[in-house]
Amino acid sequence: MKKVRRRSLAEIDRKLSRAVKLLDAAAHDLRDTRLNPRENISKIGSALVAVFEVQHQIYRRAPELAPEWIRDKLAIAGGPSRKTTKVKRVKPKWRRSSRGTSRDA
């Protein structure tokens, strides 16, 4: 029974991935139309967010279905990532002066 559920999750994920590609293409096509592109592209963006949320739930249940880059970025397969990178603070190369901004030499 577990194999059937995994298989159906894989099929749902494939369908959602196809939907993402179609929605993305539709958003690109809307850019140059007079169909209120800003509002309609925003609506498509909301639909994409909903699809990504469903896919994230699928990947939590079946981590093997997640693309490699998602497993690496979100550490879905093993919980929090064991790899940590120390962030180094860098001083900006510009500073504020009384006459606006200036570059340090």
C-alpha positions as a Python dict, from the first residue, in 0.01 Angstrom:
ca = {
    (1, 'M'): (0, 0, 0),
    (2, 'K'): (288, 236, 71),
    (3, 'K'): (419, 191, -285),
    (4, 'V'): (82, 296, -425),
    (5, 'R'): (88, 616, -218),
    (6, 'R'): (446, 696, -324),
    (7, 'R'): (357, 628, -685),
    (8, 'S'): (55, 856, -666),
    (9, 'L'): (262, 1129, -496),
    (10, 'A'): (514, 1101, -780),
    (11, 'E'): (236, 1133, -1037),
    (12, 'I'): (89, 1436, -858),
    (13, 'D'): (435, 1595, -844),
    (14, 'R'): (485, 1537, -1219),
    (15, 'K'): (149, 1697, -1294),
    (16, 'L'): (224, 1993, -1069),
    (17, 'S'): (563, 2039, -1237),
    (18, 'R'): (391, 2051, -1576),
    (19, 'A'): (140, 2302, -1436),
    (20, 'V'): (428, 2523, -1317),
    (21, 'K'): (578, 2526, -1667),
    (22, 'L'): (242, 2610, -1826),
    (23, 'L'): (165, 2886, -1575),
    (24, 'D'): (511, 3035, -1623),
    (25, 'A'): (466, 3034, -2002),
    (26, 'A'): (123, 3195, -1968),
    (27, 'A'): (266, 3470, -1747),
    (28, 'H'): (534, 3542, -2008),
    (29, 'D'): (271, 3555, -2282),
    (30, 'L'): (54, 3796, -2080),
    (31, 'R'): (331, 4055, -2056),
    (32, 'D'): (268, 4191, -2403),
    (33, 'T'): (-112, 4181, -2404),
    (34, 'R'): (-374, 4436, -2314),
    (35, 'L'): (-540, 4197, -2069),
    (36, 'N'): (-434, 4390, -1759),
    (37, 'P'): (-98, 4208, -1747),
    (38, 'R'): (14, 4333, -1406),
    (39, 'E'): (-298, 4208, -1228),
    (40, 'N'): (-319, 3881, -1419),
    (41, 'I'): (51, 3799, -1380),
    (42, 'S'): (6, 3858, -1009),
    (43, 'K'): (-281, 3609, -1006),
    (44, 'I'): (-66, 3353, -1187),
    (45, 'G'): (208, 3417, -933),
    (46, 'S'): (-37, 3338, -653),
    (47, 'A'): (-129, 3014, -828),
    (48, 'L'): (239, 2925, -856),
    (49, 'V'): (288, 2983, -484),
    (50, 'A'): (-2, 2748, -411),
    (51, 'V'): (150, 2481, -637),
    (52, 'F'): (491, 2518, -469),
    (53, 'E'): (329, 2478, -126),
    (54, 'V'): (166, 2151, -234),
    (55, 'Q'): (495, 2029, -382),
    (56, 'H'): (674, 2114, -58),
    (57, 'Q'): (425, 1895, 132),
    (58, 'I'): (489, 1613, -115),
    (59, 'Y'): (867, 1648, -71),
    (60, 'R'): (833, 1631, 307),
    (61, 'R'): (642, 1303, 276),
    (62, 'A'): (856, 1163, -6),
    (63, 'P'): (1200, 1334, 1),
    (64, 'E'): (1326, 1113, -281),
    (65, 'L'): (1090, 1297, -518),
    (66, 'A'): (1246, 1637, -446),
    (67, 'P'): (1494, 1765, -703),
    (68, 'E'): (1853, 1755, -580),
    (69, 'W'): (1883, 2133, -553),
    (70, 'I'): (1579, 2146, -327),
    (71, 'R'): (1710, 1869, -103),
    (72, 'D'): (2038, 2057, -73),
    (73, 'K'): (1880, 2398, -12),
    (74, 'L'): (1598, 2300, 220),
    (75, 'A'): (1755, 1990, 375),
    (76, 'I'): (1423, 1811, 336),
    (77, 'A'): (1570, 1463, 350),
    (78, 'G'): (1753, 1498, 680),
    (79, 'G'): (1596, 1782, 870),
    (80, 'P'): (1814, 2085, 940),
    (81, 'S'): (2125, 2094, 728),
    (82, 'R'): (2446, 1987, 899),
    (83, 'K'): (2644, 2213, 669),
    (84, 'T'): (2671, 2561, 806),
    (85, 'T'): (2860, 2849, 658),
    (86, 'K'): (2987, 3129, 875),
    (87, 'V'): (2884, 3464, 735),
    (88, 'K'): (3158, 3722, 732),
    (89, 'R'): (3061, 4086, 766),
    (90, 'V'): (3212, 4304, 499),
    (91, 'K'): (3255, 4678, 531),
    (92, 'P'): (3091, 4867, 247),
    (93, 'K'): (3331, 5034, 2),
    (94, 'W'): (3145, 5361, 33),
    (95, 'R'): (3065, 5583, 328),
    (96, 'R'): (2832, 5871, 385),
    (97, 'S'): (2982, 6215, 392),
    (98, 'S'): (2832, 6555, 445),
    (99, 'R'): (2812, 6592, 64),
    (100, 'G'): (2639, 6258, -12),
    (101, 'T'): (2824, 5934, -65),
    (102, 'S'): (3189, 5889, -148),
    (103, 'R'): (3410, 5594, -227),
    (104, 'D'): (3694, 5488, -1),
    (105, 'A'): (4028, 5482, -170),
}
